Amino acid sequence: MPASGCVGVTTDRHRRRSVAPAALAAVLAATLGSAAFAQAPSPLDLNEQIVEKVTKAQDLDINDVKSVFAFVFKNLPDRAKVYPTEHYYYFRFGHRGVNYNGNLRFENELRDKGKLHFAYTADFSEWLPPGDTKHQLLEAKDGVEMERIDDFTYRVTYAGKTVVFELNRMEGVKPPPDAIASGERYLGPIFDESGVRFFLVYDPKLKQFLYILDETGPEADALITSQTSDRILLGQRTGFAYYRDHKLDRRILIGVFAMNSRVNNYYDGPFDQLPDNFIEGEALREAILDIEPQMKGQIDRFGSSFDGETRYMIAPYIHYEHEDDLAMFHRCATNKRLPADAYYACFVIDEQSGGLKAERALRRKPERPARRQQRQ
């Protein structure tokens, strides 16, 4: 009986045949073809692999950042593609019954100085408080050598191994003419870690940002019509919610499923994947200061604090719990009392009130009481 995973072959030592060259070539071609097919990566995520990964005790000290980095780096491919536009290269692994996730980040202006972010934590959950995230900025003194090959390619070497990282080349990506409304400014393309692409736009008149779904590339999610309105679409895989614009042929991001945000998974929204490599000059900082002028002198051109600890959050969408939570967008967009120039404010959440920004335009001034006629 053949061993598991091997092909059983019946042999007969007493009956050998010579094989003609042509036949031998055919046999070799078939064998090599079969081997190539067998070695091709499977498109399936198998439960047996998940179980084996999470139960395996890796040879590492999970609390030691350098030990975990060495483990992660050792298991990376020789060439890696960094899809997200804030240059996070994500990974996951199991260790002693716990799933961990983390990332290597090639931050703007630090990567050319040979500095590489490394962070990881145990998976967040709904039933436990968040665990500690371990982070270290690695460089030559830590044994990590990073060399810039060009604007989008970096070579990292550690412990005798080299990995070439290619950042996402989206410099030529532009929205179709009917995807940008009059007066909106296009700031750049976004490639989210979910695989979904967006266009980030700013409206200086309404002083607001919007994420517009980029539908020019491969389909990254199946959009299902919501029961609340045929104008509202839900991502079957991601939980992202969109509104089908009445004025233009485009879909505006209006919601992210709240649980995904709480556990900080790949579907927590595009707020953390801004188009860093593709922002022209001061365009993003000027837009932020247009909304928050008090932040002048406190942020760099990417909207980050100068110590790198915080970044201005661009999340105009709702974190929804139920499909019905999205109905307010349609009610607002179809409200006949809404001024025409406030229409796109229907798709932005007002941080102070928690309602829609357009509600400001719908508020009526209190009516004056009717004057009583004085008696003669």
N, C-alpha and C positions, 0 to 999 in steps of 0.2 A: 504494500500500500504506500503510495507516494506521500512524502511529508506535505504538511499543509502549505499551500501557496506554490507547490511545484507541480510540474506536469509529469504524470506517470508514463513511462516508456517501457514496452515489452521488448526484450532483447533475445536473440538466439545466437549464441557463440558459434554454433556449428554451421550456420548458413549465412556466410558473408557474401555480399555482392559488391562488385566494383561499380562505381557511379560515374557515369559519363560527365565530362566537363560541363556541358550545357545543363544537365540535370542538377549537377552540384551547384551551379550558379543559381538555379531556380530555388533549390533548397536553402542556400545561404540567404537569398533575397527574402524568402518567406520567413526564415528564422529571424533575420535582422528586423524585418517589418514588424513581426510579432513582438520582438523585444522593445522596439521603439514605441509600439502601442502600449505595451505594459508599463513603460516608464513615464508615459505622459501623465501630467497631473490630473487627478480626478476632479470633475466639476461638482462632486458631491461632498457635503459635510456629513461625515459618518458618526453615528452615536458611539461606536466603539472607540473612535479616535478621541472623542470628547471625554469619555470615561477614562481612557488610558492617560490622557494628558493631565486631568485634574487629580488623579490618584497617584501620579508619579512623584516621587520625592527627588527633586532636582538637587544636584550637588552645589548648593549655594547657601549663603547666609542671607535670608530674605530681609534682614534689617540692615545689612551693609550695602550701601549704594554702589560702591565699586565692585563688589562681588556680583550684584545683580546686573550691573552694566556689562561686566565681562561675560556673563551667561547670555545676555541678550545679543551682544555684538557677535559672539562666537556663532550664534545660530542664524544670523542674517544672511541673505543671499549676497553674492559678490557685487550685484548691481541692484539698486533699489529705487523705486519711483515714489516721489513724495507728491501725492495728489492735492491735499488741502492747501489753500492759498495763504494760510499763515504758517505754512512750512512745518507742520507737525507730521512726523512719521510714527504712526501708531502701531502698537503691538499688544498681544495678550498671551498669557501663559498660565498654566496651572502648577500649583506647588502645595503638596500635603493637604489636599482637599479644598484649597482655596483658589479662586480665579483672580489673577492680577491683570491690570492693564496699565499702560504707560505710553510714553512717547519720547522720541528724540526731536528736538526742535532747532531748526536752522533760522534763528531770528535775524531779521534785517539789522545790518550794521554791527552785529556781534559775530556773525559767521565769518566775515572777512578778517576778523581779528583772531580766528582760530578757536572760537569759543562755541561750545555745543551744549544746549540744555538737555538734561536727562531727568525724567521724572517717572514715578510709578506709584500705584496704590492698589489695595484690594478693591475689587468691584464694589461700588456703592449698591445699596439695596433699600427697599422700602421698610424693612423690618429692623434694621440696625442703624445707629448713627454713623455718619461718615468716618472712615478711618483716616489715619495720618497719611498725607502725601509726602513721599520722600523725593527730594530734588537736589540736583547739584549741577553747577555750571562747570563743564569739563574742558580742559585745555592741555597744552603741552606739558605743564608741570604734573599733570595727572596721567601722563603717558598717552594722551589722545592727541594725535596730529591731524589737523584739518587743513587741506590745501584747496584753494579755489582754482578750478579749471576754467570756468567761464561764469557768466552771470547766473546760470541755472544748473551748474554741475560742480559738485564738491567731492573730493577724495578724502576719506577718513581712514586712518590707520591706528590700530591698537593691538598690542601683544602679537605682532607679526602678521596680523590679518588686515586686509584692505577692502573697504566697501566704497563703491562709487554711488553717490546719491544724486539723482536727477530731479530738480524741482520742476513744478508744472509750468510749461511754456504756454502762457495764455496771452502773450503780449498783443496778438493780432485779433483777439476776440472782441467783437463789437455787437451791440444789440441791433436787431432789425429796426428800420425806421418807425414801424408801428408799435414798437415796444416801449417807446419813450414819449411821455406826454409833453405838450408844449410848456416850456418853462423849466422842466426838470433837467438836472445836470447828471450826466452819466459819470460815475466815479471809478468804475472798474468791474471786472468779472470776478466771481466767487466760485470756487470749487469746494463744496462742503465735504466733510469726512463721510457723510452719508452717501456720497456719489452724485448728489443733486447739484446742479449748477444754477447760479443766480446772476442777475445784474443788480448792482447797488446804485441807487439813484438818490438825488437830493433835490427837494423842491424849496427854493429860497423864499418864495412867496408864503407858503404854508409853514416853512421852517420845520421840515420833517424828512426822514429817510423812508425809503421803501425798498423791499427786496422783490424783484421781478423774476419769475421763473424763466430760465434760459432753456428754450425748447429747440435750439438749433443743433444740439448734439444728440448722442444716443439716448434713448429713453431709459431713465434711471429709476422710475417708479410708475406704478399703474395708478391712474387717477380715477377714483370712483365718485359718482355724483352723490352728494349728501341728501339725506331725507328732508333736511330743513329747507333747501332751495336748490334748484338746478344750476344756480350761479356759484354754489359752493362745492368745491372738489376736495376729496380727501386722498392722501397718499396711502395706498394699501400697505406698503412696506414701512414707510417712515412715520406716518401719522401727521405729516405736514398738511396744513389746510390752506386752500387758495380761494380767491374770489375772482370770478371771470368778469373782467372789466366791461362795463356797459359802453364805454367810449372808444376803447382800443382793443385790438386783438392780442390780449396779454392776460396773464394770471398773476395776481398779487398775493404774496405770502401774508396770510392773516392769522395763522395759528400754529403752534407747536404743542404736541401732547404733553401735558404737565409732568406725567411720570417720567418721561424721557429726560426732561430737564432736571428733575430732582435727582435721578441716578447718574446724570452726566454721561449718557451713552452717546453713540454715534448719531442719534436722532434728536439732539437737544437744541437744534436750531443753528442758523448760520452766523450768529453774533460773534463767534470766535474764529471765523475764517474770512476776515476782511481781505480785500485784494492788495495786500502789501506791496508786491512787486510791480503793481500796475497803477498805483496812485500817482497822478501827475503833480509834482511840486507840493504846494500847500493846500491842494483842493480839499482834502479830508479835514485838516485842522481848521480851515476857514469855515467849513460847513458846521463843524462842532461849535466853534466860537460864535457862529451866527445864532445858534440856539442857546448856548451857555457862555455869554461874554465874560462872566466872572472867572472862567477857567484860563483866561489869557495869561501866558507866562508859566502855566502849570503842566502843559502837555506838549509832546513833540509832534511832528507832522503825521504820525500814525495814530494820534490820540492817546498815547501812553504817557504816564507820569515819568518824569526824568529818571527816577530810580528803578523803573521797570516793574514796579510792584502791581500797578493797576492800569487798566485801560478803559477808556470811555465805552460804555456798552450801547450798541445800536441794536435795539430789539423792539421795534414798533408793533410787533404782533402780540397776540394773547397766548398765554399758557392755559390751554383749555382742558377741562376734565371730562366733559360730555359734549356730544355733537351739538346739542341744543345751545351750548354756550356761544356758538358761531352765528346764530340766527341774527344777532344784533347788527352784524355787518350788512346783511341784506336789508334789514329794516331801515337802516340809515341811508344806504345807497339809493333806495327807492322812495325816500321821504320827500314828498312834494314841497314841503316847507323849507327844505335845505337849499341855501343859496348855491348857484351853479359853481361858483369859484371855491366852494368848500367841499365839493364832492369827494376829492381824494383824501380829505381829512377823515372820511368814514373808515379808513383802513389803518388808522394809527391809534394806539392805546394812549390815553392821557395818564401819565404816571401819577399825577396828584389825585385825580378822581377815580381812576380805575376804569372809567368809561371810555367812550370814543372821543377823540379830539374834536370831531365835528359837532358834538353836543353843545359846545360853546356857541356855535353859530345858530343853534336851534333854541337857545334859551331866550325867552321873551322878557322884555322889561316889564316890571309890574305895572298894571294899569292904574291910572289915577282914579280915585273915587269920583263919581259924578257929583258935580256941584248942585247943592240944593238951592232952589229958587227962594229967595228971601220973601217973606210975606210983607205985603204992603201995610 
